[in-house]
Amino acid sequence: MRRFLTGKTAWRVHDDARSALLIDVQDYYRAFSVAASRARRSILILGWQFDSDVQLLRGDDTVPGGDPRKYELLTLLDRLCRERPELEVKMLAWDHSLLFALEREVLQKIVFDISTVDRLQFKTDSTVPLGGSHHQKVVIIDGQVAFMGSADLCQDRWDTSAHVARDPLRVSRNAAAYKPYHEVQAVFAGEPVRTLVDLFVQRWHFATGTHLEPERLVAAESADLFASLPVTLPMPVASVGFSRTVPGAEGRAHVHEIRDLYVRAIHRAERMIYIETQYLTSQCVRDALVSRMKEDGRAKLDVVVVLPRKPEKLKEELTIGGPQADALAEIAAAAKEGGHALGIYDVAVTDPDPAIPEAFVYIHAKLMIVDDVFFTLGSANLANRSMTVDSEINATWVAQAGDHALRAAIRRARVRLLLEHLGDVAGSVRVVAGRTGLVSRLDRVARERTGRLRHHDLSRGLPSAIAKAVADLACDYVDPTDGAEPLPPPSAPVSW
């Protein structure tokens, strides 16, 4: 593993790490609530967005007839601080731009500050270049367990893996229903958590000027905290690496480990690449895929990409939609020319009432699996901004030859994710289990509409003059090109 996770692709690598996966937000919020309720020394939270009133537990996870407000984020954190005089809660949110003002909780900092004890500190971080954001999503409990991945602690994220068309529990404030949402998180114990504590301490210092002492944030080890967490899929004890994007600023160097991680992993792909991402506009990822597909003498790939049906907001549709369509078209052309199998899919949700049109699951997960031996997940989309001007954090597992337990776990994760996206399909395990011919089998499901997969629309009509003008003016701000040169393809097959 360390041959691949070097100083170019990883910040730190930890051996014998304990970890598990949490697929979709019901599982994440449930595990977070259990861990937070047992916190004794510290709860540290980095986020792109928070909502004080997001309800963490719903349905069977709550006490029948109980007050739903007791399960809200701010209520939980404030109650824990009042009950435990030694507990500190520190939250660091991106100091968002005006583009997002209408999507955020009104007067959020005042809400967090006024109604809580002094040991609950809510700060904002503006230390990114113009157009960038702090996008890392990390929660650390007592320095003993840590969560990280794609999910925010905010409204409009909670969903189950069933992603049913109309779920009475899938509502935000004022009982407003929202679309199905798909996320993937990881949870860690042991030494990897100390790395994420260091990440938090660094971010806190840059944002506030205050130096935190890491040892004061770590409680005495509780061996059963990690073991007691409800998880979706356990991972075997294995090495794990952490990679970052850190935008440059005064006193802080630009770091692009995630960019190099993705590019190098794609070049090593021998049979299969599986991707879930909110966006696919990254210049370096596009070029790496095209380059790998043009290599002579190497095996043909099955490449599976799962995306949202369309960008979530109008501003993203105007600015991201065009460049993403161009990137997908270039990748599709390279796949066709090179004889590779490429499947780009959306996930549909059909209502029992045939009069109600299909809805689509919003893919917010950010992950890639290569050959069932490489698995990375985190906060970074396959977008230029995630490789350059946003702060990001990813975790990566790489199975070496003979590491059968980790290989099996990575394969199990891919199969679990694809089964969720397929829905109720006869022989579904046989459809998704094998790597070779995977796209052909998924294409048949999408074509026959026997499950949830739908082919992503790769056509791109001519944009209106207004849409084109908006895209031309805003794209460098919303998703600037990363300026990276693609790595040359390996001259000979390389091992992980």
RODO-2510 file (C-alpha; in nm, 4 decimals, decimal comma):
residues 496
     n   res          X          Y          Z
     1     m     0,0000     0,0000     0,0000
     2     r     0,2744     0,2442     0,0889
     3     r     0,4150     0,2054    -0,2626
     4     f     0,1033     0,3824    -0,3888
     5     l     0,0109     0,6047    -0,0934
     6     t     0,3214     0,8220    -0,1053
     7     g     0,3844     1,1862    -0,0223
     8     k     0,2253     1,2768    -0,3554
     9     t    -0,0998     1,0901    -0,2972
    10     a    -0,1394     1,0845     0,0808
    11     w    -0,0791     1,3096     0,3786
    12     r    -0,0555     1,0311     0,6360
    13     v    -0,0900     0,6525     0,6306
    14     h    -0,1885     0,4438     0,9336
    15     d    -0,1420     0,0700     0,9663
    16     d    -0,3843    -0,1579     1,1514
    17     a    -0,6664     0,0964     1,1380
    18     r    -1,0171     0,0063     1,2498
    19     s    -1,2897     0,1402     1,0243
    20     a    -1,6419     0,0844     0,8931
    21     l    -1,8807     0,2286     0,6353
    22     l    -2,2069     0,4144     0,6920
    23     i    -2,4208     0,4143     0,3802
    24     d    -2,6890     0,6831     0,3637
    25     v    -2,7661     0,9373     0,6288
    26     q    -3,0018     0,7394     0,8483
    27     d    -2,7080     0,5126     0,9346
    28     y    -2,4654     0,8050     0,9724
    29     y    -2,6877     1,0190     1,1953
    30     r    -2,7725     0,7156     1,4082
    31     a    -2,4034     0,6320     1,4647
    32     f    -2,3141     0,9989     1,5219
    33     s    -2,5895     1,0298     1,7840
    34     v    -2,4656     0,7211     1,9687
    35     a    -2,1050     0,8426     1,9689
    36     a    -2,1920     1,2015     2,0657
    37     s    -2,4146     1,0847     2,3520
    38     r    -2,1111     0,9106     2,5021
    39     a    -1,8690     1,2015     2,4598
    40     r    -1,6771     1,3004     2,7729
    41     r    -1,4064     1,5432     2,6603
    42     s    -1,4700     1,6881     2,3143
    43     i    -1,6874     1,6940     2,0052
    44     l    -1,5058     1,8550     1,7111
    45     i    -1,6979     1,9249     1,3900
    46     l    -1,5829     2,0564     1,0525
    47     g    -1,8519     2,1208     0,7938
    48     w    -1,9566     2,2862     0,4718
    49     q    -2,3045     2,3452     0,6121
    50     f    -2,4810     2,2993     0,9467
    51     d    -2,8403     2,3446     1,0561
    52     s    -2,9178     2,3818     1,4248
    53     d    -3,2600     2,2226     1,3840
    54     v    -3,1766     1,9209     1,1679
    55     q    -3,3489     1,6179     1,3225
    56     l    -3,0891     1,3440     1,3547
    57     l    -3,3103     1,0525     1,4603
    58     r    -3,6472     0,9688     1,3074
    59     g    -3,9028     0,6920     1,2968
    60     d    -3,8012     0,3704     1,4740
    61     d    -3,4806     0,5369     1,5980
    62     t    -3,6813     0,7609     1,8315
    63     v    -3,8914     0,7024     2,1404
    64     p    -4,2595     0,6670     2,0406
    65     g    -4,4497     0,9804     2,1331
    66     g    -4,1325     1,1679     2,2257
    67     d    -4,0626     1,5308     2,1426
    68     p    -3,8820     1,5338     1,8035
    69     r    -3,6976     1,8521     1,9042
    70     k    -3,4840     1,6542     2,1510
    71     y    -3,3234     1,4842     1,8494
    72     e    -3,2194     1,8106     1,6824
    73     l    -2,8468     1,8828     1,6461
    74     l    -2,8187     2,1968     1,8582
    75     t    -3,0508     2,0625     2,1289
    76     l    -2,8394     1,7462     2,1580
    77     l    -2,5042     1,9269     2,1717
    78     d    -2,6227     2,1896     2,4206
    79     r    -2,7786     1,9275     2,6494
    80     l    -2,4564     1,7242     2,6506
    81     c    -2,2528     2,0319     2,7437
    82     r    -2,4889     2,1216     3,0287
    83     e    -2,4803     1,7668     3,1640
    84     r    -2,0999     1,7277     3,1406
    85     p    -1,8885     2,0151     3,2734
    86     e    -1,5700     1,8744     3,1131
    87     l    -1,7169     1,8519     2,7629
    88     e    -1,6218     2,1022     2,4921
    89     v    -1,7946     2,1298     2,1549
    90     k    -1,6168     2,3153     1,8778
    91     m    -1,7824     2,3643     1,5378
    92     l    -1,6073     2,5211     1,2387
    93     a    -1,8250     2,6067     0,9382
    94     w    -1,7384     2,7541     0,6023
    95     d    -1,8085     3,1269     0,6015
    96     h    -2,0232     3,0812     0,2914
    97     s    -2,0488     3,3228     0,0009
    98     l    -2,3588     3,5260    -0,0840
    99     l    -2,4398     3,2720    -0,3577
   100     f    -2,5538     3,0345    -0,0821
   101     a    -2,7210     3,2845     0,1501
   102     l    -3,0764     3,1871     0,0606
   103     e    -2,9963     2,8170     0,1150
   104     r    -2,8612     2,8577     0,4689
   105     e    -3,0170     2,8915     0,8112
   106     v    -3,0880     3,2574     0,8848
   107     l    -2,8554     3,4185     1,1443
   108     q    -2,6994     3,0796     1,2086
   109     k    -2,4053     3,1928     1,4202
   110     i    -2,6370     3,3886     1,6481
   111     v    -2,8609     3,0820     1,6843
   112     f    -2,5658     2,8653     1,7874
   113     d    -2,4122     3,1290     2,0174
   114     i    -2,7070     3,2732     2,2065
   115     s    -2,8901     2,9585     2,3081
   116     t    -2,5911     2,7533     2,4226
   117     v    -2,3328     2,7373     2,6980
   118     d    -1,9886     2,8934     2,6512
   119     r    -1,8261     2,5526     2,6020
   120     l    -2,0122     2,5168     2,2731
   121     q    -1,8182     2,7326     2,0292
   122     f    -1,9367     2,7970     1,6748
   123     k    -1,6843     2,9659     1,4431
   124     t    -1,6701     3,0339     1,0697
   125     d    -1,3724     2,9875     0,8378
   126     s    -1,3111     3,2257     0,5480
   127     t    -0,9512     3,1216     0,4726
   128     v    -1,0041     3,0047     0,1154
   129     p    -0,9412     3,1843    -0,2148
   130     l    -1,2205     3,3790    -0,3794
   131     g    -1,4657     3,1253    -0,5174
   132     g    -1,3461     2,8442    -0,2920
   133     s    -1,5171     2,6789     0,0024
   134     h    -1,4298     2,4741     0,3069
   135     h    -1,5863     2,1460     0,2081
   136     q    -1,4400     1,8944     0,4565
   137     k    -1,7033     1,7071     0,6588
   138     v    -1,5469     1,5614     0,9744
   139     v    -1,6772     1,4809     1,3234
   140     i    -1,4427     1,3664     1,6025
   141     i    -1,5610     1,2354     1,9389
   142     d    -1,3139     1,2443     2,2323
   143     g    -1,0255     1,1890     1,9920
   144     q    -1,1356     0,8246     1,9874
   145     v    -1,3698     0,7882     1,6896
   146     a    -1,4065     1,0045     1,3812
   147     f    -1,6577     1,0274     1,0986
   148     m    -1,5756     1,1657     0,7544
   149     g    -1,7172     1,1454     0,4038
   150     s    -1,9797     1,3182     0,1917
   151     a    -2,2588     1,3970     0,4402
   152     d    -2,3332     1,7272     0,6131
   153     l    -2,5188     1,7762     0,9416
   154     c    -2,7955     1,9793     0,7852
   155     q    -3,1466     1,9810     0,6462
   156     d    -3,2452     1,7857     0,3333
   157     r    -2,9899     1,5049     0,3809
   158     w    -3,1602     1,2385     0,5945
   159     d    -3,2756     0,9351     0,3975
   160     t    -3,2761     0,5573     0,4205
   161     s    -3,1096     0,3245     0,1721
   162     a    -3,4563     0,2328     0,0451
   163     h    -3,4914     0,5831    -0,1083
   164     v    -3,8665     0,5427    -0,1415
   165     a    -4,0577     0,7890    -0,3566
   166     r    -4,2624     0,9375    -0,0724
   167     d    -4,1216     0,8931     0,2763
   168     p    -4,3143     1,0845     0,5462
   169     l    -3,9922     1,1007     0,7492
   170     r    -3,7925     1,2620     0,4668
   171     v    -3,8894     1,6192     0,5455
   172     s    -3,6999     1,9283     0,6523
   173     r    -3,8188     2,2204     0,8622
   174     n    -4,1831     2,3169     0,8204
   175     a    -4,2514     1,9574     0,7075
   176     a    -4,1211     2,0332     0,3585
   177     a    -4,0604     1,7132     0,1623
   178     y    -3,7371     1,6802    -0,0347
   179     k    -3,5913     1,4372    -0,2880
   180     p    -3,4146     1,1069    -0,2042
   181     y    -3,0487     1,1557    -0,1101
   182     h    -2,7521     0,9158    -0,1229
   183     e    -2,4374     0,9560     0,0917
   184     v    -2,1408     0,7435     0,2033
   185     q    -1,9416     0,8042     0,5233
   186     a    -1,6620     0,6205     0,7007
   187     v    -1,5938     0,5936     1,0726
   188     f    -1,2470     0,5330     1,2190
   189     a    -1,0936     0,4446     1,5545
   190     g    -0,7396     0,4625     1,6901
   191     e    -0,4460     0,6447     1,5305
   192     p    -0,6335     0,7652     1,2191
   193     v    -0,8509     0,9726     1,4517
   194     r    -0,5445     1,1587     1,5811
   195     t    -0,4662     1,2637     1,2243
   196     l    -0,8154     1,4106     1,1923
   197     v    -0,7709     1,5874     1,5274
   198     d    -0,4577     1,7467     1,3813
   199     l    -0,6565     1,8494     1,0749
   200     f    -0,9153     2,0161     1,2970
   201     v    -0,6503     2,1926     1,5069
   202     q    -0,4825     2,3298     1,1931
   203     r    -0,8110     2,4522     1,0482
   204     w    -0,9138     2,6110     1,3809
   205     h    -0,5830     2,7964     1,4041
   206     f    -0,6015     2,9350     1,0504
   207     a    -0,9638     3,0420     1,0994
   208     t    -0,9466     3,1885     1,4503
   209     g    -0,5789     3,2451     1,5322
   210     t    -0,6177     3,0273     1,8423
   211     h    -0,3850     2,7339     1,9066
   212     l    -0,5633     2,4305     2,0486
   213     e    -0,3732     2,1700     2,2459
   214     p    -0,4602     1,8331     2,0875
   215     e    -0,3992     1,6392     2,4071
   216     r    -0,6695     1,8424     2,5843
   217     l    -0,9229     1,7290     2,3265
   218     v    -0,8579     1,3571     2,3717
   219     a    -1,0288     1,1555     2,6438
   220     a    -0,8932     0,8404     2,7981
   221     e    -0,9437     0,5560     2,5554
   222     s    -1,2782     0,3833     2,5611
   223     a    -1,2212     0,0505     2,3917
   224     d    -1,5883    -0,0205     2,3423
   225     l    -1,6941     0,3139     2,1869
   226     f    -1,6116     0,2146     1,8290
   227     a    -1,7365    -0,1394     1,8820
   228     s    -2,0725    -0,0115     2,0070
   229     l    -2,1486     0,1983     1,6991
   230     p    -2,4184     0,0734     1,4610
   231     v    -2,2567     0,0572     1,1138
   232     t    -2,3645    -0,0475     0,7657
   233     l    -2,0548    -0,2473     0,6673
   234     p    -1,7481    -0,3236     0,8782
   235     m    -1,4060    -0,2996     0,7174
   236     p    -1,1220    -0,5309     0,8232
   237     v    -0,8285    -0,3998     1,0232
   238     a    -0,6069    -0,2562     0,7493
   239     s    -0,3888     0,0353     0,6473
   240     v    -0,5668     0,3556     0,5557
   241     g    -0,4331     0,6756     0,4041
   242     f    -0,5679     1,0296     0,4284
   243     s    -0,5363     1,2717     0,1357
   244     r    -0,6217     1,6395     0,1168
   245     t    -0,6893     1,9341    -0,0999
   246     v    -0,5700     2,2461     0,0797
   247     p    -0,6076     2,5741    -0,1101
   248     g    -0,3069     2,7983    -0,0808
   249     a    -0,3216     3,1034     0,1450
   250     e    -0,0797     3,3242     0,3328
   251     g     0,1253     3,0908     0,5513
   252     r    -0,0305     2,7808     0,3971
   253     a     0,0940     2,5878     0,0948
   254     h    -0,1376     2,4528    -0,1725
   255     v    -0,1824     2,0753    -0,1380
   256     h    -0,3355     1,8594    -0,4127
   257     e    -0,2922     1,5038    -0,2862
   258     i    -0,6481     1,4067    -0,3829
   259     r    -0,5888     1,5156    -0,7419
   260     d    -0,2771     1,2980    -0,7700
   261     l    -0,4501     1,0115    -0,5873
   262     y    -0,7307     0,9923    -0,8437
   263     v    -0,5083     1,0358    -1,1479
   264     r    -0,2592     0,7686    -1,0429
   265     a    -0,5319     0,5224    -0,9411
   266     i    -0,7036     0,5593    -1,2790
   267     h    -0,3778     0,4905    -1,4612
   268     r    -0,3352     0,1698    -1,2607
   269     a    -0,6836     0,0402    -1,3436
   270     e    -0,6740    -0,2968    -1,5162
   271     r    -1,0369    -0,4099    -1,5414
   272     m    -1,2906    -0,1911    -1,3631
   273     i    -1,3522     0,1606    -1,2312
   274     y    -1,6617     0,2392    -1,0242
   275     i    -1,7434     0,6038    -0,9449
   276     e    -2,0133     0,7837    -0,7480
   277     t    -1,9915     1,1620    -0,7631
   278     q    -2,2108     1,4690    -0,7447
   279     y    -2,0251     1,6291    -1,0374
   280     l    -1,7801     1,5107    -1,3011
   281     t    -1,6093     1,8163    -1,4452
   282     s    -1,2515     1,7596    -1,3278
   283     q    -1,0016     1,8270    -1,6026
   284     c    -0,7416     1,5944    -1,4510
   285     v    -0,9859     1,3057    -1,3953
   286     r    -1,1258     1,3439    -1,7460
   287     d    -0,7762     1,3445    -1,8953
   288     a    -0,6672     1,0463    -1,6848
   289     l    -0,9668     0,8402    -1,7981
   290     v    -0,9152     0,9347    -2,1619
   291     s    -0,5414     0,8629    -2,1392
   292     r    -0,5965     0,5206    -1,9810
   293     m    -0,8542     0,4330    -2,2472
   294     k    -0,6066     0,5203    -2,5237
   295     e    -0,3227     0,3047    -2,3909
   296     d    -0,2253     0,0270    -2,6288
   297     g    -0,1726    -0,3266    -2,5070
   298     r    -0,3705    -0,2995    -2,1847
   299     a    -0,6938    -0,4733    -2,0898
   300     k    -1,0275    -0,3165    -2,1738
   301     l    -1,2064    -0,1430    -1,8889
   302     d    -1,5574    -0,1537    -1,7491
   303     v    -1,6194     0,2007    -1,6216
   304     v    -1,9358     0,2686    -1,4199
   305     v    -2,0308     0,6239    -1,3196
   306     v    -2,3350     0,7005    -1,1024
   307     l    -2,4439     1,0658    -1,1080
   308     p    -2,7434     1,2803    -1,0166
   309     r    -2,9967     1,3171    -1,2957
   310     k    -2,9126     1,6874    -1,3093
   311     p    -2,7403     1,9478    -1,0907
   312     e    -2,9341     2,0330    -0,7752
   313     k    -2,9780     2,4085    -0,8169
   314     l    -3,0270     2,6349    -1,1170
   315     k    -2,6908     2,8043    -1,0617
   316     e    -2,5134     2,4668    -1,0797
   317     e    -2,7155     2,3655    -1,3845
   318     l    -2,6117     2,6845    -1,5646
   319     t    -2,2451     2,6687    -1,4671
   320     i    -2,1652     2,2993    -1,4149
   321     g    -2,4107     2,1395    -1,6585
   322     g    -2,2307     2,2385    -1,9774
   323     p    -1,8736     2,1529    -1,8730
   324     q    -1,9928     1,8211    -1,7276
   325     a    -2,1706     1,7313    -2,0506
   326     d    -1,8519     1,8132    -2,2423
   327     a    -1,6360     1,6018    -2,0093
   328     l    -1,8722     1,3043    -2,0292
   329     a    -1,8861     1,3316    -2,4084
   330     e    -1,5065     1,3268    -2,4312
   331     i    -1,4825     1,0240    -2,2021
   332     a    -1,7562     0,8453    -2,3975
   333     a    -1,5778     0,9117    -2,7272
   334     a    -1,2502     0,7708    -2,5891
   335     a    -1,4311     0,4636    -2,4570
   336     k    -1,5943     0,3961    -2,7926
   337     e    -1,2713     0,4472    -2,9846
   338     g    -1,0736     0,2229    -2,7503
   339     g    -1,3349    -0,0510    -2,7178
   340     h    -1,3964     0,0072    -2,3472
   341     a    -1,7359    -0,0377    -2,1786
   342     l    -1,8679     0,2848    -2,0242
   343     g    -2,1934     0,3046    -1,8320
   344     i    -2,3144     0,6398    -1,6939
   345     y    -2,6302     0,6074    -1,4863
   346     d    -2,8909     0,7885    -1,2787
   347     v    -3,0971     0,6219    -1,0063
   348     a    -3,4740     0,6510    -1,0500
   349     v    -3,7444     0,6135    -0,7868
   350     t    -4,0860     0,5064    -0,9105
   351     d    -4,3985     0,5942    -0,7143
   352     p    -4,6655     0,3243    -0,6714
   353     d    -4,9081     0,5732    -0,8244
   354     p    -4,8406     0,5555    -1,2009
   355     a    -4,9733     0,9068    -1,2423
   356     i    -4,6760     1,0463    -1,0467
   357     p    -4,3618     1,0847    -1,2615
   358     e    -4,0306     0,9260    -1,1678
   359     a    -3,8117     1,1017    -0,9153
   360     f    -3,4366     1,0565    -0,9005
   361     v    -3,1999     0,9920    -0,6116
   362     y    -2,9591     1,2800    -0,5652
   363     i    -2,6117     1,1247    -0,5644
   364     h    -2,4080     1,3195    -0,3098
   365     a    -2,1542     1,0440    -0,2337
   366     k    -1,7970     1,0973    -0,3538
   367     l    -1,6025     0,7730    -0,4057
   368     m    -1,4074     0,5573    -0,6495
   369     i    -1,3291     0,1841    -0,6487
   370     v    -1,0699     0,0393    -0,8871
   371     d    -1,0439    -0,3350    -0,9578
   372     d    -1,1886    -0,4078    -0,6115
   373     v    -0,8428    -0,3365    -0,4637
   374     f    -0,8496     0,0459    -0,4364
   375     f    -1,1250     0,2365    -0,2536
   376     t    -1,1309     0,6071    -0,1787
   377     l    -1,4156     0,8107    -0,0323
   378     g    -1,4481     1,1515     0,1201
   379     s    -1,5657     1,5055     0,0613
   380     a    -1,4058     1,5628    -0,2811
   381     n    -1,6241     1,5619    -0,5885
   382     l    -1,4688     1,4902    -0,9266
   383     a    -1,4802     1,8617    -0,9971
   384     n    -1,2013     2,1081    -1,0635
   385     r    -1,2797     2,3060    -0,7500
   386     s    -1,2360     1,9957    -0,5310
   387     m    -0,8826     1,9602    -0,6667
   388     t    -0,7864     2,3262    -0,6248
   389     v    -0,9783     2,5910    -0,4278
   390     d    -1,1915     2,3878    -0,1852
   391     s    -1,0570     2,2211     0,1277
   392     e    -1,1217     1,8443     0,1051
   393     i    -1,0328     1,5222     0,2888
   394     n    -1,0458     1,1640     0,1565
   395     a    -0,9693     0,8248     0,3101
   396     t    -0,8239     0,5419     0,0994
   397     w    -0,7808     0,1672     0,1380
   398     v    -0,5515    -0,0269    -0,0998
   399     a    -0,5346    -0,4079    -0,0850
   400     q    -0,1982    -0,5650    -0,1555
   401     a    -0,1537    -0,9072    -0,3129
   402     g    -0,2589    -1,1661    -0,0583
   403     d    -0,4738    -0,9245     0,1431
   404     h    -0,7876    -1,1264     0,0797
   405     a    -0,9882    -0,9764     0,3665
   406     l    -0,9523    -0,6181     0,2407
   407     r    -1,0152    -0,7188    -0,1214
   408     a    -1,3333    -0,8953    -0,0134
   409     a    -1,4444    -0,5921     0,1897
   410     i    -1,3914    -0,3494    -0,1006
   411     r    -1,5802    -0,5819    -0,3341
   412     r    -1,8581    -0,6156    -0,0750
   413     a    -1,8856    -0,2351    -0,0553
   414     r    -1,9156    -0,2033    -0,4339
   415     v    -2,1748    -0,4808    -0,4520
   416     r    -2,3731    -0,3273    -0,1637
   417     l    -2,3792     0,0127    -0,3338
   418     l    -2,4813    -0,1253    -0,6712
   419     l    -2,7536    -0,3414    -0,5178
   420     e    -2,8981    -0,0280    -0,3591
   421     h    -2,8964     0,1525    -0,6927
   422     l    -3,0435    -0,1423    -0,8817
   423     g    -3,3407    -0,1927    -0,6546
   424     d    -3,5491    -0,5064    -0,6839
   425     v    -3,3969    -0,6847    -0,9834
   426     a    -3,4110    -1,0618    -1,0343
   427     g    -3,0650    -1,2120    -0,9924
   428     s    -2,9292    -0,8732    -0,8865
   429     v    -2,6240    -1,0146    -0,7081
   430     r    -2,5196    -1,1927    -1,0272
   431     v    -2,5657    -0,8654    -1,2154
   432     v    -2,3276    -0,6647    -0,9989
   433     a    -2,0816    -0,9133    -0,8493
   434     g    -1,8369    -0,9650    -1,1360
   435     r    -1,6112    -0,6917    -1,2708
   436     t    -1,5791    -0,8136    -1,6298
   437     g    -1,8915    -0,7417    -1,8327
   438     l    -2,0376    -0,5281    -1,5539
   439     v    -2,1441    -0,2436    -1,7829
   440     s    -2,3161    -0,4815    -2,0253
   441     r    -2,5247    -0,6284    -1,7442
   442     l    -2,6105    -0,2874    -1,5979
   443     d    -2,6972    -0,1551    -1,9435
   444     r    -2,9511    -0,4324    -1,9848
   445     v    -3,1200    -0,3383    -1,6561
   446     a    -3,1240     0,0299    -1,7532
   447     r    -3,2494    -0,0430    -2,1044
   448     e    -3,5265    -0,2758    -1,9901
   449     r    -3,6103    -0,0531    -1,6906
   450     t    -3,6422    -0,3586    -1,4666
   451     g    -3,4710    -0,1781    -1,1799
   452     r    -3,3833     0,1745    -1,0745
   453     l    -3,0877     0,2408    -1,3036
   454     r    -3,1449     0,4778    -1,5946
   455     h    -2,8985     0,5821    -1,8613
   456     h    -2,7705     0,9329    -1,7978
   457     d    -2,8667     1,1702    -2,0781
   458     l    -2,5437     1,2489    -2,2604
   459     s    -2,7069     1,4707    -2,5205
   460     r    -2,6567     1,8392    -2,4818
   461     g    -2,8832     2,0774    -2,6658
   462     l    -2,7645     2,4194    -2,7689
   463     p    -2,7748     2,6451    -2,4616
   464     s    -2,9707     2,9652    -2,4698
   465     a    -2,7746     3,2856    -2,5145
   466     i    -2,8406     3,3796    -2,1527
   467     a    -2,7317     3,0375    -2,0204
   468     k    -2,4144     3,0471    -2,2300
   469     a    -2,3289     3,3961    -2,1091
   470     v    -2,3821     3,2961    -1,7461
   471     a    -2,1653     2,9857    -1,7914
   472     d    -1,8863     3,1800    -1,9610
   473     l    -1,8848     3,4464    -1,6903
   474     a    -1,9237     3,2213    -1,3862
   475     c    -1,7489     2,8939    -1,4625
   476     d    -1,3991     3,0066    -1,3638
   477     y    -1,5473     3,1188    -1,0339
   478     v    -1,7735     2,8202    -0,9676
   479     d    -1,5472     2,5438    -1,1031
   480     p    -1,2050     2,6769    -1,2076
   481     t    -0,9839     2,4556    -1,4190
   482     d    -0,7214     2,2785    -1,2130
   483     g    -0,4261     2,3437    -1,4408
   484     a    -0,2856     1,9958    -1,3844
   485     e    -0,0904     1,8110    -1,6483
   486     p    -0,2056     1,4490    -1,6796
   487     l     0,0445     1,1952    -1,5585
   488     p     0,2068     0,9919    -1,8359
   489     p     0,0751     0,6361    -1,8594
   490     p     0,2979     0,3735    -1,6997
   491     s     0,5358     0,2124    -1,9486
   492     a     0,4637    -0,1276    -1,7941
   493     p     0,1942    -0,2732    -1,5676
   494     v     0,2417    -0,1445    -1,2146
   495     s     0,1370    -0,2913    -0,8823
   496     w    -0,0380    -0,1121    -0,6020
***
